[in-house]
Amino acid sequence: MDRLTLSWLVLMGLTTVTLLFARHGDAGRSVGIAGVALLLALAVTKGREILLHYLELDHAGPGWRLAMTGWLVLLCGAILLVTAAGALGWVGPR
């Protein structure tokens, strides 16, 4: 099996896990801050898989891989921070 096919299978598996987990938030139930952190970790994992194997950053220098992975982590960290701030009542309607 070639690397792109394996990568596609990994992405499909991660997407399935994401969909099954996020489905628990239906009907007004929230997955909570830990659940959001898990979903964002899955998003980072999927994004890194796409960057490395579909955009071929695995052949680029380590600086590019680190920069792009760092950007994904920073972005998802900011989303988690805003989500946590809203859940804790620090921001949003009062």
N, C-alpha and C positions, 0 to 999 in steps of 0.2 A: 504494500500500500504506500503510495507516495505521500509526501509531507503535507501537501495541500488538502488531500482527502482526509487525512488524519486531523488536520486543523479544522476542517469543516465539521467533522464528527464531534470534535471537542466543543466547538461553538454551538452546535445543535444540542448537545448535552447540557451545557451551561444555560442556554436559553430555556430549555425545558425545566431545569431546576428553578430558574428565575420565575417563570410563569406559574409553576406549582406553588412556590413560596408566596409570591405576591397575591395569589388567589385567596390566601387566608385573610387578606385585608378587606375582602368584600363584605358587604352587608353592614357597613358602618364600623366594623372592627378594624383597629389599627394594628400594624405589625410592630409598632414601637420603634424606639430609636435603635435598639440592637438589630431589629429586622431591617431597618433602612441601611444600617452599616453593612449587614450581610449582602443586601441587594447591590449596594454600591461597590463592595468588594468583588462581587461577580461581574459587575460592569467593568471594573478595572481589568480583571482577568480577561474578559472578552476583548476589550479594547487593545490590550497588550498582544493578544493572539493575532488580532487583525493587523496591528502595526508590524509585528515581527514576520509574519508569514505571507500576508497578502500584499502589504506595502514593502516587503522585503527589507525591513530594517535589521533583520538578523545578519545581513551582509554588510551593513553600514558600520561605522565606527561605534565604539561603546558610548561615546559622548551623545550621539543621536538617540540611541536606545534609552539612555539615562534621562535625557531631556524630555523625550516624549512620554516615557513612563512617569516621570516626575510631574509632568503637566496633567496627566490623567489622575494621579493621586491627589494633586493639589485641587483640581476641579471637584473631584468627588468629596474631598475633605471639606471644601467650602459648602457644598450642597448638604453634607451631613451637619455641619455647624449651624447652618440656617434652619434646617429641619429640627435639630435639637433645641435651638433657641425658641422656635415657635411652639414646640411641644411643652417646653418648660414655662411658657408664658412670658418670655423675655421680650418678644416682639409680636406684633399682630394686633388684632382688634381687642379692645378692653371693655 
